[in-house]
């Protein structure tokens, strides 16, 4: 195995022993067994969530014997977790290569890369190095990630939509609950594994919020309390802290505080952070925090920047909509918030030759039209075609495109829905009104509100809103006459039409077939011959009474003893034929 040939291989994760403490350069194997969780999640019940190293068939090297003599300081017995890689050797003239396997004489031979020089007495080996790389973008970042109770636009009237999503909406700047925000990615699986219910364990989550810069606790408290915008203390939302970002994982141990003579934006980190345990309200003891973070460090990174380009090395498209600046009624001070301006700046690059930068963000201005936000805003149409090109181009490394995955019409339909989803986001932005929040309420309805959709009513306590408030007509786009697709907008969509055929009057007992009712079904009126019915002049045999079905049924608000709540047609029927009107209430 690799551990028998030290000239060829080196263990990059070879631990260092200092007394009764063992330090692993890259990954600590105890992360699989510690801490123990209160209760299992699936087949996992301890350690960093989801971690499962593969050790079978891998030699453990010389450190196995060394670690066997180390006294365990917790529930984990130290053991090697080797990460063997080959040495790369370098000659005096800069040629690099590896060593070839030992021959019968027990010697290794330098094997140059790409036909370089051979090792000689005059050009000997002067150095060797080995390395291992990891994708830092896949790690959790305590500068960015945090985690909170999930939130999305309520779509139905079930308990989750009505209570968790509608009633307990996130506060402004409660970033850990913003859909799509990096702060919604949970940090707990690495630094507080085993938390099974973030709502029940909201105190544990509040500790994490205190650790992450720019994120603060409070607000909806993980979706357990309602934020009251009429309360002056809650109206402006949460106030992000000014704590600087962590420059290394070692700094994660400490919180910051301001000292006399130092600027507020340049605090000193010398106060221990509180780290939550897996049990409700549990705090990791200060003396155990270092070991706690040692186990987690392989899964954490304070630098997880990724290229701001697509896999084709082209600009990404922002998913935050802003007001179109080409509208005749546009006013930047009224229609753009500071956040809007920042997103627009980040999603623009280069120059389009007309004094503007190339925009890679969608704009909008007319929520009542199915076509205006595409046909009137040329850049929106350009971006749709840009995305169409990307989705039909083979992806580097995969060799296939989304055109191979989806039928052509479905692919274009998905793109239209993506556009419409972005267009229907942040429909009534109260940030536009600032301290003039009462201006968000209008006595008269108007489509020219500074928000994208129609305004609220003048009375802030009125549960009703003006027509069109929160309503977006689904967008339609004609892909050069090949396909005509429609988004979802924020609008009712007719999925099906049904025809119900029912006998509104029963002729009486059936005789088992034909047109002649008889005595086959006792309990209803029986009479011979065929009977035709007319609600006004019923033609029936003898004195038998026709039976009318109450379909569709009257609403519960219509009561027989309260004619004031009757629909007009029933009132008219009561005047013309009282007996027939009474049948409407016949069950």
C-alpha positions in Angstrom: 0.0 0.0 0.0 0.9 3.7 -0.1 2.2 3.7 3.4 5.0 1.2 2.5 6.5 3.6 -0.1 7.2 7.0 1.6 9.3 8.1 -1.4 6.2 7.9 -3.6 3.3 9.0 -1.3 2.7 11.4 1.5 -0.3 11.6 3.9 -1.5 15.2 3.8 -3.8 14.6 6.7 -1.2 13.1 9.0 -2.1 14.4 12.5 0.1 16.2 14.9 0.1 15.1 18.5 0.5 17.6 21.3 0.1 15.9 24.7 -3.5 14.5 24.8 -4.6 16.6 21.9 -4.5 15.5 18.2 -4.7 18.0 15.4 -5.5 17.0 11.8 -4.4 19.3 9.0 -7.4 18.8 6.8 -10.2 16.7 8.2 -10.8 15.4 11.7 -12.3 11.9 11.7 -14.1 12.5 15.0 -16.6 14.6 13.0 -18.3 11.4 12.2 -19.0 10.4 15.8 -19.2 13.7 17.7 -21.4 15.3 18.9 -24.1 12.8 19.7 -27.6 13.9 18.7 -30.7 13.9 20.9 -32.5 11.7 18.3 -31.5 10.2 14.9 -32.4 11.7 11.5 -32.8 8.7 9.3 -29.7 6.5 9.7 -27.6 9.4 11.0 -27.4 10.0 14.7 -24.0 11.7 15.4 -21.3 14.0 14.1 -21.5 16.5 11.2 -24.6 15.7 9.2 -24.2 13.6 6.1 -20.5 12.8 6.7 -19.5 9.2 5.8 -15.7 8.7 5.0 -14.6 5.6 3.1 -11.7 3.9 5.0 -12.0 0.3 3.8 -8.9 -0.9 1.9 -6.8 2.2 2.8 -3.7 1.7 4.8 -3.5 3.9 7.9 0.2 4.5 7.9 2.7 4.9 10.7 0.4 7.2 12.7 -1.9 4.3 13.6 0.6 3.0 16.2 1.4 6.5 17.5 -2.3 7.4 18.0 -3.0 4.2 19.8 -0.9 5.5 22.7 -2.8 8.8 22.9 -5.3 9.1 25.8 -8.7 9.9 24.6 -10.1 13.2 26.0 -13.7 12.6 24.8 -15.9 9.8 23.5 -13.7 9.4 20.4 -10.6 7.4 20.3 -8.1 9.1 18.0 -7.4 7.3 14.7 -5.8 8.1 11.4 -7.8 9.4 8.4 -5.2 9.2 5.7 -5.3 11.3 2.5 -2.4 9.9 0.5 -1.2 11.7 -2.6 1.9 11.2 -4.8 5.0 13.4 -4.4 5.9 15.7 -7.3 9.7 16.1 -7.7 11.6 19.0 -9.2 15.0 19.1 -10.8 17.6 21.8 -10.6 16.6 23.2 -14.0 12.9 23.3 -13.1 11.8 20.1 -14.7 9.1 18.4 -12.7 8.1 14.7 -12.6 7.3 11.7 -10.4 9.3 8.7 -9.3 8.8 5.4 -11.2 8.3 2.2 -9.2 11.2 0.4 -7.6 13.1 -2.1 -9.6 14.8 -5.3 -8.6 17.7 -3.2 -7.2 15.3 -1.2 -4.9 15.9 2.1 -6.6 13.4 4.6 -8.0 13.7 6.5 -11.3 12.8 10.1 -12.0 10.1 10.2 -14.7 9.8 13.7 -16.2 6.5 15.2 -17.2 6.1 16.0 -21.0 9.5 14.9 -22.1 11.5 17.1 -19.8 15.2 16.6 -18.7 16.4 13.5 -16.9 17.9 13.6 -13.5 21.7 13.7 -13.6 24.6 14.5 -11.2 24.7 18.0 -12.7 20.8 18.3 -12.7 19.8 16.6 -9.5 16.4 16.6 -7.6 16.3 19.7 -5.4 12.7 19.7 -4.2 9.5 17.8 -3.9 5.9 18.9 -3.2 2.4 17.5 -2.9 -1.0 19.2 -2.8 -4.7 18.5 -2.5 -7.4 20.9 -3.6 -11.0 21.3 -2.6 -14.0 23.2 -4.0 -14.4 25.9 -1.4 -17.7 27.0 -3.0 -19.3 23.8 -1.8 -18.4 24.5 1.9 -20.5 26.4 4.4 -19.4 29.9 5.0 -20.1 31.5 8.4 -19.7 34.9 6.8 -22.7 34.2 4.6 -24.7 31.2 5.5 -26.9 31.0 8.5 -30.3 29.2 8.1 -33.8 30.0 9.1 -37.4 28.9 8.9 -38.3 28.6 5.2 -40.7 31.1 3.6 -42.4 31.3 0.2 -45.4 33.0 -1.2 -48.6 31.4 0.2 -50.4 29.4 -2.6 -53.3 27.8 -0.8 -55.3 27.9 2.4 -53.9 25.1 4.3 -52.3 25.4 7.8 -48.7 25.9 6.5 -49.7 28.5 3.9 -52.1 30.3 6.2 -50.1 30.3 9.4 -46.4 29.7 8.7 -46.2 31.6 5.5 -49.0 34.2 5.5 -49.3 35.0 9.2 -45.7 34.7 10.3 -43.9 36.5 7.4 -40.3 37.4 7.7 -39.4 40.9 8.9 -37.5 43.3 6.6 -33.8 42.4 6.7 -34.6 39.0 8.3 -32.2 37.7 5.6 -32.2 34.1 7.0 -35.8 33.8 5.8 -35.5 35.5 2.4 -36.2 32.9 -0.4 -33.0 32.5 -2.4 -30.8 34.5 -0.1 -27.5 32.8 0.8 -28.3 33.3 4.4 -31.1 30.8 4.2 -28.4 28.0 3.7 -28.2 26.3 7.1 -24.9 26.5 9.0 -26.2 24.2 11.7 -25.3 20.8 10.0 -21.6 21.7 10.6 -21.5 23.8 13.8 -24.6 22.5 15.6 -25.5 19.1 14.0 -28.5 17.2 15.2 -31.0 20.1 15.5 -34.2 18.4 14.3 -36.7 21.2 14.7 -35.4 24.8 14.1 -38.8 26.2 15.1 -38.8 24.4 18.5 -35.1 25.1 18.9 -35.3 28.7 18.0 -33.1 29.7 20.9 -30.3 27.6 19.4 -30.9 29.3 16.0 -30.7 32.7 17.7 -27.2 31.8 18.8 -26.2 31.1 15.2 -27.7 34.4 14.1 -25.5 36.1 16.7 -22.4 34.4 15.2 -22.9 35.3 11.6 -22.0 38.9 10.6 -24.7 41.1 9.1 -27.4 38.6 10.4 -29.4 39.4 13.5 -32.0 37.6 15.4 -35.5 38.6 16.3 -38.1 39.5 13.7 -40.5 36.6 13.2 -38.3 34.4 15.5 -38.0 31.5 13.0 -41.6 31.9 11.9 -43.2 31.8 15.3 -44.4 35.4 15.8 -46.1 38.0 13.7 -44.2 41.2 12.8 -46.3 44.3 13.4 -45.5 47.1 10.9 -47.6 49.5 12.9 -45.1 49.2 15.7 -42.5 51.9 15.3 -39.8 49.6 16.6 -40.6 46.9 14.0 -41.7 49.1 11.1 -38.1 49.6 9.7 -37.4 45.9 10.1 -34.2 44.4 11.6 -31.0 46.4 11.7 -28.1 44.4 10.4 -25.0 44.5 12.6 -21.8 46.2 11.4 -19.5 43.4 12.5 -16.8 42.8 9.9 -16.5 39.5 8.1 -14.3 36.7 9.5 -10.9 36.6 7.9 -10.2 33.0 9.0 -11.9 30.1 10.7 -9.8 30.7 13.8 -11.6 34.0 14.3 -14.9 32.2 14.5 -14.2 31.4 18.1 -14.6 35.1 19.1 -17.3 37.7 18.8 -16.3 41.4 18.5 -16.8 44.4 20.7 -15.8 48.0 20.4 -13.0 49.3 22.6 -12.3 52.9 23.6 -10.3 54.7 20.9 -11.3 52.3 18.1 -13.7 53.0 15.3 -17.1 51.2 15.4 -16.3 49.5 12.1 -13.0 48.2 13.4 -13.9 46.3 16.6 -11.7 43.8 18.4 -12.6 40.1 18.5 -11.9 39.1 22.1 -15.3 37.9 23.4 -16.1 34.1 23.1 -18.9 33.3 20.7 -21.7 31.1 22.1 -22.2 27.9 20.0 -25.5 26.0 20.3 -25.5 22.3 21.0 -27.9 19.7 19.7 -30.2 19.8 22.7 -32.8 22.6 23.1 -31.2 25.7 24.6 -27.9 23.9 25.1 -24.6 26.0 24.8 -21.3 24.3 24.0 -19.0 25.0 27.0 -16.2 27.5 26.3 -13.5 25.0 27.0 -14.9 22.7 24.4 -15.4 25.2 21.6 -12.0 24.7 20.1 -12.5 21.0 19.7 -16.0 21.6 18.5 -14.7 23.8 15.6 -11.7 21.5 14.9 -14.3 18.8 14.0 -16.2 21.2 11.8 -13.4 23.0 10.0 -13.3 20.7 7.0 -16.8 21.7 6.1 -16.4 25.4 6.6 -14.7 28.2 4.7 -14.7 32.0 5.2 -13.9 32.4 1.5 -16.3 30.7 -0.8 -16.4 33.1 -3.7 -17.5 31.6 -7.1 -17.1 33.0 -10.6 -20.0 35.4 -11.3 -20.3 33.9 -14.8 -22.2 31.0 -16.3 -20.5 27.7 -17.3 -20.1 29.3 -20.7 -18.1 32.2 -19.2 -20.9 34.6 -20.0 -22.8 37.0 -17.6 -25.4 35.6 -15.2 -28.9 37.1 -15.2 -30.2 38.7 -11.9 -33.5 37.4 -10.5 -34.4 40.7 -8.9 -36.9 42.8 -10.9 -36.8 46.6 -11.0 -38.9 49.4 -12.5 -38.1 50.1 -16.2 -36.2 53.3 -16.6 -37.6 53.9 -20.1 -41.2 54.5 -19.0 -42.4 58.1 -19.4 -43.6 58.2 -15.8 -40.4 56.8 -14.4 -38.7 58.7 -11.5 -35.6 57.1 -10.0 -36.2 58.6 -6.6 -39.7 57.2 -6.5 -39.4 53.9 -8.3 -36.0 52.6 -7.1 -34.9 51.7 -3.6 -31.2 51.7 -2.6 -31.3 48.0 -2.9 -32.7 48.2 -6.4 -29.9 50.4 -7.5 -27.3 48.1 -6.0 -28.7 45.0 -7.7 -28.9 46.8 -11.0 -25.2 47.9 -10.7 -24.1 44.4 -9.9 -26.1 43.0 -12.9 -24.6 45.3 -15.5 -21.4 45.1 -17.3 -19.5 46.8 -20.2 -21.1 49.2 -22.5 -23.9 48.9 -25.1 -22.5 51.7 -27.2 -25.4 54.1 -26.3 -23.9 55.4 -23.1 -25.4 52.6 -21.0 -24.0 49.4 -19.5 -25.3 46.1 -20.8 -28.1 45.1 -18.5 -28.5 41.5 -17.3 -31.5 42.1 -15.1 -35.2 42.0 -16.0 -37.3 45.2 -15.8 -41.1 45.8 -15.6 -43.7 48.5 -15.5 -47.1 47.2 -16.4 -48.6 44.4 -14.3 -52.0 44.5 -16.1 -50.6 43.6 -19.6 -49.6 40.2 -20.8 -47.2 41.6 -23.4 -46.0 45.1 -22.4 -43.1 44.0 -20.1 -41.6 42.1 -23.1 -42.6 43.9 -26.2 -42.1 47.4 -24.8 -38.8 46.6 -23.0 -36.5 45.5 -25.7 -33.8 44.4 -23.2 -36.2 41.9 -21.6 -36.8 40.2 -25.0 -33.0 40.2 -25.6 -32.4 38.4 -22.3 -35.1 35.8 -23.0 -33.4 35.0 -26.3 -30.0 35.0 -24.5 -31.3 32.4 -22.1 -32.8 30.5 -25.0 -29.4 30.3 -26.6 -27.7 29.1 -23.3 -30.3 26.4 -22.8 -29.8 24.9 -26.3 -26.0 25.0 -26.1 -24.1 21.9 -24.9 -22.9 22.4 -21.3 -19.1 22.0 -20.9 -18.3 18.9 -19.0 -21.7 17.3 -19.7 -21.8 17.4 -23.4 -25.6 17.9 -23.6 -28.0 20.8 -23.3 -31.4 21.5 -21.8 -32.8 21.0 -25.3 -31.8 17.4 -24.9 -33.5 17.1 -21.6 -36.8 18.9 -22.4 -39.0 19.0 -25.5 -38.6 22.2 -27.4 -42.0 23.7 -26.4 -41.5 22.7 -22.8 -38.0 24.3 -22.6 -39.4 27.6 -23.9 -42.3 27.4 -21.6 -39.9 27.0 -18.6 -38.0 30.1 -19.7 -41.3 32.1 -19.9 -42.3 30.9 -16.4 -38.9 31.9 -15.0 -39.3 35.4 -16.4 -42.8 35.7 -15.1 -41.8 34.4 -11.6 -39.1 37.1 -11.5 -41.5 39.7 -12.8 -44.0 38.8 -10.1 -41.6 39.2 -7.2 -41.7 42.0 -4.7 -45.0 43.4 -6.0 -45.7 46.1 -3.4 -42.4 47.3 -2.0 -43.1 49.4 1.1 -39.4 50.5 1.2 -40.3 52.9 -1.6 -42.3 55.0 0.8 -39.7 55.1 3.6 -40.9 57.1 6.5 -43.9 58.1 4.4 -45.4 54.7 4.9 -49.0 56.1 5.0 -48.6 57.0 1.4 -48.9 53.3 0.6 -52.6 53.6 1.2 -54.8 55.3 -1.4 -58.4 56.4 -1.2 -59.0 55.8 -4.9 -57.7 52.9 -7.0 -55.0 53.8 -9.5 -52.7 51.7 -11.7 -50.1 54.5 -11.6 -48.9 53.7 -8.0 -45.1 53.8 -7.5 -45.4 50.1 -6.7 -45.7 47.5 -9.5 -49.3 46.6 -8.7 -52.3 48.6 -7.5 -52.2 50.2 -4.0 -53.8 49.4 -0.7 -56.9 51.2 0.5 -56.7 54.3 2.6 -57.7 52.6 5.9 -54.7 50.6 7.2 -57.0 48.6 9.4 -59.2 47.5 6.4 -58.5 43.9 5.4 -59.7 44.6 1.8 -57.6 46.0 -0.9 -58.1 47.8 -4.2 -58.8 45.6 -7.2 -55.5 44.7 -8.9 -53.5 44.8 -5.6 -51.0 41.9 -5.8 -52.3 40.8 -9.2 -50.1 40.2 -12.2 -51.4 39.2 -15.6 -49.5 36.2 -16.9 -46.9 37.2 -19.5 -47.1 35.8 -23.1 -44.3 35.6 -25.5 -44.2 34.5 -29.1 -40.9 32.8 -29.9 -40.7 34.0 -33.5 -44.0 32.3 -34.5 -42.8 28.8 -33.5 -44.4 28.6 -30.0 -46.6 30.9 -28.0 -45.9 30.4 -24.3 -47.6 31.9 -21.2 -46.3 32.4 -17.7 -48.2 32.0 -14.5 -48.1 35.6 -13.3 -50.1 36.0 -10.1 -53.5 35.2 -11.5 -56.1 32.5 -11.5 -55.5 30.0 -14.3 -58.4 28.1 -15.9 -57.4 24.5 -16.0 -60.6 22.7 -16.9 -64.3 23.3 -17.9 -66.8 20.7 -16.9 -70.4 20.0 -18.0 -72.8 18.5 -15.4 -76.0 16.9 -16.6 -78.6 16.2 -14.0 -82.3 15.6 -13.9 -83.8 18.7 -12.4 -87.2 17.0 -11.8 -88.0 13.5 -10.9 -91.1 12.0 -12.4 -91.7 9.6 -9.5 -91.1 5.8 -9.1 -89.3 4.1 -11.9 -90.6 0.9 -13.5 -87.2 -0.5 -14.4 -86.9 1.0 -17.9 -88.6 2.9 -20.7 -90.5 6.1 -20.3 -93.2 4.8 -18.0 -92.7 5.4 -14.3 -94.3 2.9 -12.0 -94.0 1.4 -8.6 -90.5 0.0 -8.8 -89.1 2.4 -6.3 -91.5 2.9 -3.4 -91.6 6.0 -1.3 -91.9 8.4 -4.3 -94.9 9.2 -6.3 -95.9 6.6 -8.9 -98.1 7.1 -11.9 -98.4 5.5 -15.3 -97.4 7.0 -18.6 -94.8 9.5 -19.7 -94.8 12.9 -17.9 -93.2 16.1 -19.2 -92.3 18.8 -16.8 -92.2 22.6 -17.2 -91.3 24.7 -14.1 -94.1 27.1 -15.0 -96.9 24.8 -16.3 -96.0 21.3 -15.2 -97.8 18.7 -17.2 -98.2 15.8 -14.9 -100.5 12.8 -14.6 -103.3 13.1 -12.1 -102.4 14.9 -8.8 -98.8 13.6 -8.5 -96.2 16.2 -7.5 -92.9 16.6 -9.4 -89.7 16.4 -7.4 -87.1 19.1 -8.2 -83.4 18.7 -7.3 -81.6 21.5 -5.5 -78.6 21.6 -7.8 -76.5 23.5 -7.7 -77.2 23.9 -4.0 -78.0 27.3 -2.6 -75.2 28.8 -0.5 -75.4 28.5 3.3 -76.0 32.3 3.5 -79.5 31.8 1.8 -81.9 30.9 4.6 -85.6 30.0 4.0 -86.8 32.3 6.8 -84.7 35.3 5.7 -85.8 36.5 2.2 -83.5 39.6 2.4 -80.6 37.3 1.7 -82.2 35.6 -1.3 -80.9 36.0 -4.8 -83.2 38.0 -7.1 -84.3 35.0 -9.2 -85.5 33.2 -6.1 -87.5 36.3 -5.0 -89.1 36.4 -8.4 -89.9 32.7 -8.2 -91.5 33.2 -4.8 -93.8 35.8 -6.3 -94.8 33.7 -9.3 -95.0 30.3 -7.7 -94.4 30.1 -3.9 -94.7 26.3 -3.8 -92.0 25.9 -6.4 -89.8 28.4 -4.6 -90.1 26.4 -1.4 -88.8 23.4 -3.2 -85.4 25.2 -3.5 -84.9 24.5 0.2 -86.0 20.8 -0.1 -83.2 18.6 1.0 
